[in-house]
């Protein structure tokens, strides 16, 4: 506002600008407000004290901070606080202990000294301040002539090319263990230490001019090496030449993928900045580009604009006492920041002339910093609450779940994404079928690698790459697989095998196939290209492909048809329950158990962790250990759950098919083992289509479940309803859908750069006002060459008839 500052109501602790404070007073009658101003002084060289202050006001809008770095040495602050009494706008400067009651003084002091919601919610880091290794100063390095190339590394004992560690004594390159940093490995670096006693290793790919990740095997922790530059130079590595890119990926990591980064970010092309409503950038809070890209796409949709920004006055008026804990308030605030244009203004001509004269460029104070929004939306989520890179698709589903749980009015904006999927499962032996329906929000499209149109080029590239790695030469320029979109759509529509299918017609295991079709078409179709997979070394990998995604998409032929004449349905018969005799009969992944045991956890606790997480891997079991390590029976031997809580033979594999939408008993047992009631476990699994991870999120997002009823009756009712998972989600009236024709037009896509969802960078392209616009965190520019073939998530809207 024109006077600057923020008014905080001392009764509700809601903040308002000058244009809203009068209305709030008239509406509520609250008359006591705390007026906060921050005066920013920019240091100008040349004054006697080293700086001549330039005074200006800075607005404080409840965490919609401007994007410039006001924490730098170029600025000084002076905060001003006053107590304002309405309607006369009587001001009392603070601090003041003479005119104010003690209670008011205490409240003002508490508010002024409180940490921001973002700081309150910032998760505790596992990383402590690193200490210098006791071996660093006296480290002996062998003069064996080893020189380390800048790329093409491979473990000297196996074929792994990820999570590699350079031993600083003899220059051996060996793979690490998965729990060092979340990556996969066979532990050859640790074995080498046990054989030789060489204590220090540096992780390849982390070397920058500022340092590197160093691990001490003897001290069993990450350490600092004050002499790292000297130790690396011994093997021909010049730290000053190991630069880090703008988005955090190092040169030696991106050499095979330079073109991907350049193409997606449209590097090398002079892009025209865009300003005004709808062209506001978002600050990257440390690997939060996945959030920025998704929210830019979300608030380009009119239904979300109307629900949150259109209802902003009402949402603010009815916010709870603590608006930092209200989803709708945070969505409205973020939407207002992106769409109002207040945080996206072109520079004044005078400023541009001044910059040219001084031959310098200062960043414009444009864009918003979504700290409070990220703090709330990631609260309680182990991944999104961290500062690590995340999967944009998972965040999109997490956001939709929050929208569903926090209605903003009669219209739910997430309805535009919701559609019904009909799944047809057929027993190959009896030829009988079962039709079920489930709710979904994303069409996941497989990558048909076998349909690549440039197979000869790919084969030649792979031969050259292997030769270059063997000879330690620079890698050849990447050749990207070209996949026709029609082949991906064909792969989506083809039947897939059902593992461990139990046929109720045969009452035995049989071969089964499943086909998916659209029972309804959504208003907005979100398409995810399933580029990410897992290698044999457990590391997420990305398929680097180019797909000719169409501007206009017609999937009308994928409309579901239901039970056809002549088809016979599978009977509703439950698979038999088989109880293991003892723990020896349990199928426990011993390799995962040993990996956890090597980390120092009790062996029996490791066995329980792997069993109760359904053999989903050591990383998932590790999370179980952390959640249960304070329990008194943590290290006690594994005890099989009671009858009815064990896996049946037909549901032994996660996701097995039994009764219509009846969750597998093994999944139910896993959730029960975590302390939840059986009926809640069944409800959560049904609401998430038997997805264990999403079911746990569903439970945590429902801290106050409805009044418990008879579990047996609940189970019986759900088993007899083919749409049980849908009804658990939406109530007896069924899911809210906006069905219509299956013809769509592309209006946006999110692209990912990097080798996995755990690293790299996300960028969003949106079509606005007849042209494409690139949203690259704070940079918002007119797009010249939108890379539609390299996207990860695509947004289509229905073409009106």
N, C-alpha and C positions, 0 to 999 in steps of 0.2 A: 504494500500500500504506500501512499505518498509519504507518510510519516515514518514508515519502517517499523519493524518490531513485531512482537507477538503478544496478544492478550490471553492470559490463562485465567479461567474462572476458578476462584479459590474454593468453590463448592463442588464442582464436577471435575476440575482439572482438565477441561477441554480447552484447546487453543484456538484462537480466532485472529484473523487479520482485521484491520480497521473497517473494511467494508462489511464485515459480518458481525462485529461486536455489538453494534447498536441493536440489530435485529435479535440477537441472542438475549440481550438485556430486556427488550420489550416482551419477548416471548416467555421468558422464564422468571423475570423479576430478580434474578441474581444480580447483585449490585457491587460486589467486591471482586476486583481483577488484579492480577499481577502483570504489569507491562514490562516486557523484556526487550532491550535493544542491544545490539552489538555494533560498536563502532570499529571499523577496520582501518588501520593506518598503514599505508603503503610506504615503505622506506624508499627515499630518493637519494642517491649518492650526492655528496657535495656539501652537506650541512656540517657545522662545526663538530657535532657529536657523531658524525659518520652517516647521519640520515636526517632528512628533512621530512617530517610527517605530512602526508596528504590524507585528510580525513574524509571518510565517506561512511554512509550507513550500509549495513548488510541486513537483509531480511532473515528472520528466523521462522521458517514455516515447517514446524513439526517434522523435521527430517527430510523435507524436499530440498536438500542442499544443492547449491550451485556446484558445478563440476570443477571449478578451478581449485587448485591446491592452496587453500588459505592457511595451511599448516607450515608452509615453507618459511624460510628466513626473510622473505621479502615483505612480510606483513606482521603487524602488531595488533593486539586486540585491546579493547576497553569495553567491558560489559556494564550496562546501566539497567537498574531495576527500580521500578516505582510501583506503589500500591495505588490503584485508581478506584475512586468511589463514584458510581453512577447514581442518578442521572446528571449530576453537576460536573462530572469529570474532574473531581477533586483529586489532586495528586499528592502523595506522600513519598518522598525519596527514601530509599532503603540503603543501608540499615537504619532503623529507627526504633529505639526501645522506650522512648518517652511517650509518644502519642498513641502507640498501639498496644492493645491487650497482649498479654504473654502468649495466649493461644495462637493469635494471628502471627506474631513474630516467629514462633516455633514452626508454624506451617510454611511461612515464607522461606525460612532458612532450610527446611527440609526439601522444599521444591527446588531451590537454587543449588543445593549441594547434591541433588539426586543424579545418579548416572543415567545416561540415555537408555531407552529400552534396548537398543542394539547392544550396548556394552553389557547390560544385565544378562542378556540372553546369549552372548557370545560363548560358545562351548569351551569347556576347559580343554586345553591342548595336552596331548600325551607327550609332546616334545618339551623337554626341559632344556635349560641352557647347557650347551655342550661344553665339556671340559677338554683341555689339551691332553692328548695321550702321553703317557709316561714313556712311550717308545719313540715319540716323534723326534726328539733331540738326538738320540743315539742310534737311530735306525741304520742298520747296515744294508747297503744295496750292492748286489752282486754285479760285477763288471763282466756281464755275459753277452754284451752286444745286442740285446733285445731292443727293438724299436717298435712302437705302437702306431699303426696307421690311424688316420682320422675317421675311418669308417670301415665297414665290412668285418666287424668283430664276430668271433664265434668262440664258444667254450672249447678249450683244448681237449676236453674229455668227452664231450657229447656234441650234439648238433644244435643246441640252443643258441639263439642270437639275441635274446632279451635277458635283462637282469644280470648283466655281466660285470664282474669285479676284477680290477687289475691289482694283483699283489705287488706292493711297493718294494718288496725285497728282490724278487727274481723276475718280475714282469709277466708272470703267468696270468692269462685271462681265463677266468672260470666262472661258472654260474653260481648264483646265490640260492638261498632258501626263500620260499614264498613269504614267510613272515617278516623278513627284513623290511620290506617296503610295500607289501601287497602284491608283488609280482611272483611269477612262477620260477622254479628252478629245481635242480637235482642235488643241491648241496655240495657241489664239487669244490667250491671255494673253502668251505669248512673242512672238508676232508683234506685238502692240501695243507691247511694250517696244522691239522693234527699230525700230518706226516712230517712236516718241515719245521713247525714252530714259528714261521714267518708271520708277524702279528698284525700288520696293517694292510688294508685293501681300500681302493677308491672305486666308486661305482662309475663305470664308463657311461657317458651321456649326461653326467652332472657337472662336468668340469667347465667353469666359467672364469673370467678374469678375477672374480670375487672369491673363488674358493671351489670346493667340491665336497661331495658326501663321502666321508671316510669312516670306516668301521674297524674297531679293534677286536680281534677274535679273543685275545686273552682277557681284555677288560669287559667283553661281552656287551658292548654298547657303542653307539655312534660317538665319534670323538672329533676334536679339532686337531689339525696338523699344521702348526705354525710354519713349517718348512715345506708345505705342499708343493710350492712352485719349484723348489730345488729337486724334490723327490720325483716330480713328473718330468722335469727336464732331463733326468737321468735316462728316461726311456724315449726321449725325443719329442715330448709334448710341451708345446709353448702355451702356457695358460692365457697369455694376452691375445692369442689368435682364436681362442675358443669363445666366441661371442654368443649371446643369448638374443633371440629375436624379440620383437615387440610383444608377442603373445605368449612368451615363456618357453617356446620350443627352441632347442639349441641347434646351431648350424649343423653339427655332425648328426643330429637326428633327422633333419628335414631334407638333407641332400637328395634322397630318393623321391621326395614329395614336394620339391620347390614349386612345381607347376600348380599343384593343388592349392597351395596357400595363395599364390599370385592370382590364379584364375578366380577363386571364390571371392577374394577381397578386392578384385579388380585393380590389382597393383599395376603400376606403370601407366595408368590412364588418369588424366586430370579430371577428377569428379567435381561437379558443382555442388557446394553445400546447399542444403534445403533448410528453410526456417519457417516457423509458424505453427499453428495448431496441427497436431498429428505428425510433426517432424521433429520431435524432441528425442534426444539421445539419452542413454542411461549409463551411468558410471559403472565400470567393472570393479566389484568389491573384492577382487581376488578370486579368479576362476568362477565368476558368477555370470559369464556370458550366456550360459544355457538359460538362466532365468530371464535375462534381458531379451533374448531372441524370442522366447515363448510369449512374454508379456507384450511385446510389440505386436506380434501376430494376433493375440487375444483381443487387444484393444483397437484393432482395425476392424473388428466385427461389430456391426450396428447394435445387435442385441446386447452385447456386453457394454457398449457405450451408453445405451439407454438405461440399463439396469443399475449401473454404478455412477457414472458421471451425470446422467439425467436425473437421478434420484439423490444427488449429492447433498442438497440442503436437508432433505428428510432424513438421510442416513446420519448426517452430522448432528441433527437435532435430537435424534433418538439413540445416539451412541451411549454405551455404558459409561460408568464412572471412569473406567480405565480404557480409553479408546485404543491403546496400544495392543490390547488383547481382543480386539473385535475385527473379525475378518472383513466384514463389509466396509467398515471405516477405512481399513488399510487399502482395500481394492479401490474405493472411491477416491481416496487421496492420490493413489498412484495413477489412476485413470485421468484425474484432473490434471496432474502434472504433465502427462504425456499429450493430452488433447487441448489444453487451454492455450498453448502458445506462449505462456508467461516465461517459460524456461527455454525458449528457442527463438531468439531474436538476432537479426543480422547485426554485424558491427556497424557503428556509426562511421560515416566517411572521415570524420576528423581523426578517429582512432586508427583507421587504415593508413591515412596520410602520415600520422605520427610514427606508425610502425615502419613504413617505408623510409622515412627520413632517418630513423634511428637504426635502420637495417636489422630490425629484430621483429620477432613475431611472438605475441603473447596469446595463450589460449583464451578463447572467448568464454565468458561465464555462462555457458549454456549447458543444458542437460540436468538431469536429476540423479540423486544418489538414493537408491531404494533400500537403505539400511534397515529402517524400521519394518518395511514390508518383508524383507528377507528374514529378519529376526522372528517375525510372527509366523510366516508361512512354513518355516523350517523347524519351528519349535517341536522338540520331541522326536524329530526324525534323525536317525543316526547319520545319514548321508548328506541331506540337504542342509543340515545345521553346521556342517563342516565347511572349510574353505577349499575343499577339493573339487575338481571338475566332476560334473555329473552328466547323466544322460538326459537330453532334452525331452525325449519321449516319456521317460519315467516322471519327469517333473510335470509335464503336461497332464498326465493321468492323476498325479498328486493334487494338482490345482483343481481339476474337475471334481475330484472327490470332496475338496473343501467347499467348492461352490455348491455341490449337492447338499452338504451338511449345514450350510448357512444360507437359508432362503432370504432373498432380498425383497421379495414382493410376490405378487401373483404369478409373474413370469419368471421362470428359471432360465437364465441365459444358456446354461449347459444343455438345455433341451435341443439346441441346434446341432449338437454333435452326436446325440444318442441315436442308435439304431439297433434293430434286432437281428440277430444271426440265427439262422436255422441250421442245425447240425444233423446230418443224416448219417447214422451209423448202421452198417450192414454186416451181418455175420456171413462170411464167405462160404461157409459150408451149408447152412440152412437157408441162406438167401433172405432171411427175415430182417426187418429193419426197425430202427427206432428213430423218431424225430424229436428233437428237443430245441428249445429256444433259449438264448441268453442275450444279455445286453452288452453292447460294446461301444467304444467311442473312436476307435482307430482301425483302419483297414491296413493290416500288416502284409506287405507285398514281398514275397521271396525273390531273391536275385537268381535268375536262371543262367548261371555261369556257363552251362553247356551250350547255350544258344549264342555265345559270343560270335560276332560277325568278323572279327579280326584274329582268328585263332593262329594263323601262320605268324603274324607279327608277335603275338604273345609267346609262342614257342621260341622264336629267335631271340626275343628279349631275355627270356629265362636262361637260355644258354650263355648269352653274353654276360648276364649278371653273375652266374656261377663261375665263369672264367675269370671275371674281374675280381671276385672275392678270393678265389684261389691264388691269384697272382698279386693280390693286395693292390689292385689298381682302382682308380675312381670308377664308380658304378655307371653304367650307361643310362641315358635318359629314359625315364619311366615310360612304359607303354601301358595304357589303360584299356581294360576290356570294355568293348562296346556291346551293350546288351539291348536288344529291342524291347520296348515296353510291352508289346503284345506277348512276348515270351514270358515275362513276369506275370502278366495277367492270366495267361494260360496255366502257369505253375500254381497260381492261387486257386484256380477252379478245379484242379485235378484232385482225385481222391488220395488220401494219405493213410498209411498203415496205422492201426491202433495197437500199441504194444500191450502185451499181457491182457488181451481182450478176453473177457469171460462171457460166453454166450449163454443167456438165460434159456434159449431154445434147446441147446444141447446140455445145459448145466455142466459145462466144462470149458476149459480154455480153447479158443479157436482163433483163426485168423479173422481180423476185422478191418474194415476200411471206413474212413469218415470223409464226408464232403460238406463244405460250408457254402451257404448261400445267404443273400440278403433277404430277410423277411420284411424289412422296411429300408428305405433310403433316407439318409439324414439330410437336413437343410444344408449343412456344411460337412463335406467329406474330408477327413484327415487321413492321408496316406503315408505310412511309414515304409521306407525301403529298408529291408532287413539286411543292412550292410555288415552288422557286427556279429561275429561268431567267436568261438573259442578254439585256440590251437591245442596241440597235444601237450604243450607246456603250461596249460591253464591260463594263458594270457589272452585277454580279449584282443581280437584282431579285426581289422576292417577290410572289407572287400573294396578295393579301389576300382570302381566301375563308373562308366558313363552310360546313363539310360536316357533315351529320347522321350522324356516325359511330355505328354501332350498338353497343349493349352486348353483343348476341349476334350472331355472324357465322357464316354457313354458306357455305363455298366448295366444297362437295362437287361442284358441277357443273363445277369447273375441273380435275377429275382427268384426267390424261393417259390416252390410249387406245392409243398406239403405232400401228404400221403397220396400216392398215385394209385389208380385202379390196378388191381392185380397184386399190389404189395401187401404183405402180411407182417404185422407188427410183432416184435419180440415180446414175450411175456414178462411181466414185472415179477421176477423171482430173484431174491437176494442170493449172492454167492455164499457158500458155506464158510463158517468161522473155523479157523484152524489155530489152535493155541500151541506155541512152541513149548517143548518139554522143559528146556532150561536155556540159559543165556548162550550156551554153545550152539544152539540151533539158530540163533539170530544172525542175520546177514549184516555184519558190521564191516565197514571199510577199514581194514587194519592199517592201510597206509596213512589214512587221515588220522587215525588214533596215534600212530607213532610220530607224525609231524607235530601234533599237539603236545605229546609227551616230551619231545625234544625241547619244547619251549619251557619246560619246568613244571607243568601241571601234573597232578596225580594221574596214574594210569587209569584207574577206575572212573575218575571224573571225565577223562578223555573218551572212554568207551561210552559213557552215558551221553556225553555231548553229541557224539556221532550218531548214536541210536535215536535220540530224541529229535534230532534234526533231519532224520530220514535219509542219512547217507548223502546229503547234498554237498558235501565237501568240507575241507578243513576250515575254510574261512567262515562259513555259516556256523559250524560247530564252535569256533572260537568265540563268536558273538554270544552263543548260549553259555559258554563258560564264564564270560565276563558278567553276564546277568545273574548267574547262580552261584558264584564262587563264595558268597557270604553265607550260604545256607549251611546248616549244621551237618547235613548228610552229603555234603558236596563230594567228599572223597570215598563215600561208602560204595560197596559193590552194586552193580546194576541189578535192579529188581524189575521183573516183567510186570507191566500193569495188569490189573485184574481182568477177569473175563468181560468181554465187551469193549475193552479199550485196546485191544491188540489188532494187528493187521490181519485181514483175511487173505487167504491165498489168492483170491481174485482181485484184491485191492492192494497187494503187496507193493506194487510199483505206484509211485505218485501219479495221480491222474488216471488211474485205471477206471474202466467203465463198469458200473454195476447197475443199481436201480437208477431211474431217471433223476439225475442231479443229486443223488445221495453221495455225500462226501466219502472218500475212502477212509476206512477206520484208522489206518496208519496216520493220516493227516490229522484226524480228530484226536488221536492219542498224543501226537506231538504237541498240539495246542493245550490239551488237558495237562500235560506234564509241566507246562509253564505256569500252572496255577489258575487256569480259567475253567469256568463251568462247561459241561458238555453241550448244553443247549446253545450257549453263546458260541462255542467253537463251530457247531454245525451251521448256525445262522451266518457266521462270518464266511465260512467256506462256500456256502450256497450263494451269498451275495457277491462273491468274487470268482465264481466259476471254478472253485477248487484250486485256486492259486494260493499256495501257502503264505508267500511273502505278502501278497496284497491282503490276505485274510487277517494277518497280524496287524497290518496298518489299519484295517477296518475296525478291529477290536479297540485299538488305542484311540481311534477317532470317535468311539462311542463309550466314553468313560461312565455314562449313566445308562446302562441297558434297561429295556423295559421290564416291567414286573415279570418275574419268572413264572412259567407255567409248567405243566407236566411235560418233561422232556419226551416221554414215550408218545404222548399224544401229538406233540409238536412234530416229532420225527415221522409219525404215521401220516399226518396231514401233508407234510412236505413231500413225502415219497409218492403220494397219490396225485401230486400236481406236477405236470410236466414243466411248468414255468416257475419252479420253486425259487430258483436263484433270482429271478426277476422280481417276484413278489416280496422276497426278503428285502429287496432294495427299494421298492417303490410303493408297497402296500397293496391291498387287495384290488385297487382299481386298475392295476397293471401299470406298465411303464409309460411315461409320457413320450410320445414320438411325434415327429413331424414328417410323416411319410409323403412321398411325391415321386415324380419321375427321376430316373437315374442318369440324368444328363447334367454335366458340371463344367465349370470354367475355372481355370487356375487363377488365384489372386495372391498367392504368397508361398514361400518355401523357406525352410531353415536348412542351412548347410553346415557340415562339420568338417574341420580340418584337423588332421592328426591320425594316429594309428589306432586309437581306441577311445571309448567313451570316457576313460579315466584321465585323458590328457587332450591337448589340442585346444581348439577355439570354435565357437559357434557364431554365425552371421545370419541375419534375416533379410530377405528381399520381399518387398510388398509392392503390389501394383496399386497406385493411388493416382487419381485424377488423370488417368490415361497413360501413365508412364511408370516404369519400375523405379523403386527407391531402395537403396541399400542401408540397412541399420547395422552398423558395426560398433556396438557399444555407444560411445559418445558421438561418433561420426555418423551423420545422416546426410547422404548425398544422392543426387540423381544417378541412377545406374546407367551405364553405357553398354555393358555386356553382361546381363544377368545370366549366371551359370546354371541354367535350369536343369542341365543334365547331371549335375554333381550334387543335387540336394539330398537331404536325409529325411525330412518331413515336409510334405506338401499339403497345402490348404486349397480346397476347391469349394466353390459355392454353387448351389443349384441354379441352373438356367431357367428363368421363369417361362412358363408356357404361354 
